[in-house]
Amino acid sequence: MKKTIRNSKNQSGQAVLEYILLLSILVLGASALSKGLAVAWEQGILSFGKTLERSIKTGRAPFSAWKE
C-alpha cells in the first residue's frame, strides 16, 4: 500500500513534462509546414516569372504590361 502512495507523489511534474512534449511536437509540425509553404511559394513565383518572361520574349504579353 505504501508503494502506491509513493508513486502518486512522484507524478508531480508529469503535467509540465506533457506540456513540454506537446509544445515540442507543435513546434516541429509548424516548422515542417512552414518549410513546405516556402517551397510551394518559391515554385509558384518561379513559374509565374517563367511564364511572364516567355510572354515578353514572344510578344504575347498584353500592351498594358508595358505601360508605366
C-alpha positions as CSV (number, residue, x, y, z in Angstrom):
1,M,0.0,0.0,0.0
2,K,2.9,2.4,0.7
3,K,4.3,1.9,-2.8
4,T,1.1,3.4,-4.4
5,I,1.3,6.5,-2.1
6,R,5.0,6.9,-3.0
7,N,4.1,6.6,-6.8
8,S,1.4,9.2,-6.6
9,K,3.8,11.7,-5.0
10,N,6.3,11.0,-7.8
11,Q,4.0,12.2,-10.5
12,S,4.0,15.9,-9.6
13,G,6.0,17.0,-12.7
14,Q,4.1,14.9,-15.2
15,A,1.8,17.7,-16.4
16,V,4.7,20.0,-17.0
17,L,6.5,17.3,-18.9
18,E,3.5,16.6,-21.0
19,Y,3.1,20.3,-21.9
20,I,6.7,20.5,-22.9
21,L,6.4,17.4,-25.1
22,L,3.2,18.7,-26.7
23,L,4.8,22.1,-27.4
24,S,7.8,20.5,-29.0
25,I,5.6,18.4,-31.3
26,L,3.7,21.5,-32.3
27,V,6.9,23.4,-33.0
28,L,8.2,20.6,-35.1
29,G,5.0,20.4,-37.1
30,A,4.9,24.2,-37.6
31,S,8.4,24.2,-38.9
32,A,7.7,21.4,-41.3
33,L,4.6,23.2,-42.5
34,S,6.4,26.5,-43.0
35,K,9.2,24.8,-45.0
36,G,6.6,23.2,-47.2
37,L,4.8,26.5,-47.7
38,A,8.1,28.3,-48.5
39,V,8.9,25.7,-51.2
40,A,5.4,26.0,-52.7
41,W,5.6,29.8,-52.7
42,E,9.0,29.8,-54.3
43,Q,7.9,27.4,-57.1
44,G,4.9,29.5,-57.7
45,I,6.9,32.7,-58.1
46,L,9.4,30.9,-60.4
47,S,6.6,29.6,-62.5
48,F,5.0,33.0,-62.8
49,G,8.4,34.5,-63.7
50,K,9.0,31.9,-66.4
51,T,5.5,32.5,-67.9
52,L,5.9,36.3,-67.9
53,E,9.4,36.1,-69.4
54,R,8.2,33.8,-72.2
55,S,5.3,36.0,-72.9
56,I,7.5,39.1,-73.1
57,K,10.1,37.4,-75.4
58,T,7.5,36.0,-77.8
59,G,5.5,39.2,-77.9
60,R,2.4,37.7,-76.4
61,A,2.3,40.0,-73.4
62,P,-0.6,42.4,-73.3
63,F,0.1,46.0,-74.1
64,S,-0.8,47.0,-70.6
65,A,2.3,45.2,-69.3
66,W,4.5,47.8,-71.0
67,K,2.6,50.9,-69.6
68,E,4.1,52.7,-66.7
